[in-house]
Amino acid sequence: MSDDNQKNWKPATKLVRGGTMRSQFGETSEAIFLTSGYAYDSAEQAAARMRGDEEGYVYSRYGNPTNQMLADRLTLLEGAETCRVTASGMAAISSAIIAPCSAGDRVVAATALFGSCRHICSTILPRYGVETEFVDGGDLQAWTQALSKPTRLVLIESPSNPLLDAVDIAAIADLAHSAGALLVVDNVFATPILQLPLELGADIVVYSATKHMDGQGRVMSGAILGQSNFIEEHIDPWLRHTGPAASPFNSWIVLKGLETLDLRVREASRNAVRIADAIAAHPNVQAVRYPGRADHPDFAIHQKQMSMGGSLIAFSIKGAMPEPTSAGNAPAAFTFLNALRLVDISNNLGDTKSLACHPSTTTHRALSAEEQAEMGLDESWVRLSVGLEDASDLVDDLNQALSAV
Ligand SMILES: *Cc1c(COP(=O)(O)O)cnc(C)c1O
């Protein structure tokens, strides 16, 4: 548990030392407590722990020292009151959305969301009697109207997947609060290095730590951050009894990843600036969406809430076929992806390795063509997660693949 002095540390110090808890052996690297259970000194102690009268671990579905070190480090980094870590990003996000809702409640979400987040809102919540409404994330009038009725929870993502649209977090926080709703922000694309939603008025921040926090493509992990009273009342009972518990080994990997998070995110962002400019200059590219470029339609909002452009770029390739790929007409984007030699084709992101994917046939394939069009997505778009290779090698690879189209 973090003492007050740790709160005053600068982010780089928090990332390396925050939450570290040494055992009696004085290890410099955090220990991995691979244990499911805990032994007690006496039957009285077991009873007191179970009653909650004595601090301490009882079972790793409830809590584990390595998981706690990760939660404490993330709490400090985000400036939150508390944090719970989970088995994956979706374990965190589904818990944060479902746990506070009851039948009859209403949820409002932005249209442009990570595919599984959208599925929870469009398909799972309504089956349990929770009404959901989708709003174009950039349309403040639509938000005002949707939030004119009492609402339990609002879910947004900024920058959003896959076209990196901005949602004005502070503006939506005000509207959500006047509707009595909690604002949940999926901050995966921005990372806590570039954007802090709680400072902008959000109530809950959720992460897939699988992405930049591990950052080296190794483990699944997730986190929920917010106020202690909310987490204790709604999230703790849900996590304890439904069981999306984090693996202590995975939490340890993420703890190690966090030590270099600031360096990696900033360097990948610097690479992304160069790459976005190079892609935009290629004759086979018809549009580039990068939060750090002035030609992004939401540039002003991104500038207001993000300190750098981040590591993700979306771009649209000329000559994409309008017919569905199942008809045998591969879009130009496929030709591009298949011509890449250095960048991998992968739907993962936030890795040290640069990864590219075709959202409309992979990450967003569950959406109909109309739903994709609503978010501005079609088969011409590629999403690129920029890694830590030398930017000039990446530019060379992207240019040769674009020229192959
Ligand atoms: C990856 C991702 C998730 C889901 O996280 P997992 O760790 O894959 O479960 C949620 N939201 C966003 C924006 C993501 O990129």
The ligand as an ORCA input file, in Angstrom:
! r2SCAN-3c Opt
* xyz 0 1
  C      -6.966     -4.621    -26.258
  C      -7.995     -3.660    -25.838
  C      -8.999     -4.031    -24.945
  C      -9.119     -5.426    -24.397
  O      -8.033     -5.838    -23.644
  P      -7.547     -7.377    -23.528
  O      -6.351     -7.284    -22.664
  O      -7.280     -7.833    -24.916
  O      -8.677     -8.138    -22.917
  C      -9.938     -3.079    -24.603
  N      -9.899     -1.840    -25.095
  C      -8.944     -1.439    -25.957
  C      -8.956     -0.056    -26.478
  C      -7.965     -2.339    -26.359
  O      -7.025     -1.946    -27.237
*
